Every structure is written in C-alpha cells, then in structure tokens.
Amino acid sequence: GGAYKVDLKAYNGEKIVVELFSNVYKNIQSDYKVKIDDIRHNIDIELARLNGVSEAIAKESLVVNINIPTQYIGGVEISVNSGTLTVTDIENENIEINGKISEVALKGNKSEIEIDSNLDMQINVISHEGAVEINQLSATSRLIIPENFCFRSAKKGIANTIYYEKYGKKVESFSNDESDNYIELNGIKSELVIAIDEA
C-alpha cells in the first residue's frame, strides 16, 4: 500500500513491531489495520486501509515503522508505494523491494538488495555489504555512496547506461573489479549515476 515513509529495521527483540504515525492524520488506529501472518516459515505483514481511507491520504502523511527481530529474518520482500524507504541493519541472503519509491536509504545491511521501481530514484548508501541491484524501465536514478565505499559495477539489460560523479563532476569509472560489493543496473533504457557527494 501507500505511505509517506516506511522504515524497515532489524532489532534485538522477540516480537515483530509495526508502528503507524502521522503528524496530520487523527484516526490512524481505527482507519488502518496491521495483519501479521506466519505461513510456512514466512512472515507476511499487511497494512490494510479501512473506512474508505484513500491511498492519497496515506502517501501524504503516513509513516510506517516495521521492526523485525534479527532471529526471524530470512528473505525479505517488501512491496510499497512510498516517498521514502529506509532499510537498516538487515543481514540475510536477499531483500526484494518492489513498488513506486522516490528515495531509498540503506544503512548497515549485509544482503543482496534488489530494487524494482520505475520512478526516478535517489538511493543513499550510508553503509552496506553485498549487492545493490536496480531494475528500471526508462528511468534515471542516482545512487550516492560514501567516499570509502568499494564496489564493482555491472550494466545489464537493454540500452542502459551507468555514469560516475565525484563532488558534482562527471568522472571516469571508479568501480573496482576486485570488490565483494557490487552495484548492478538492469532493465531497459535507464540511466544510473553512481556519485560521491560532498559530506
């Protein structure tokens, strides 16, 4: 469903905790229902809108925090239409992100993260170990990395281009073929700018 901001985070606890916040919306408890199902070792978390609440209202003001105990994290799939998605401290084999997302922040994860979104995105890699795979159709996105982040890059799909920037200036590739971390662009007719920006 839709939200203004979604935070997905691993934590050292026993229970899955889903918190809903809004600084403008008053009837959050009665108009949204969180459903958690445990089906064949998969935990499914679904947020349902009730009482005729529109997705437009959710996208304007709803903040969803999902805290998952570290011990329960296997593969993660998240499907969301959100202005911002933050993924923090998840260590697993893979995280699949689908939907319409404008901004993604990755912090402290050890995983293969696949992002499928056809919106132009800004992806902020604060810290990450593993892969960031971006799959887009006719989109232009920007992936910002820390200055000391070592990675190798790959371009797949049809008519895709990867550019590199340091401090606002276009530069030659600074990808390192020996790195364990990798950034991949897949899809059709898309551009990705991998950038180091000034702090």
Summary of the structure (lengths in Angstrom):
residues: 199
radius of gyration: 17.6
end to end distance: 33.5
largest distance: 54.1
contacts: 630
relative contact order: 0.15
helix: 7%
strand: 63%
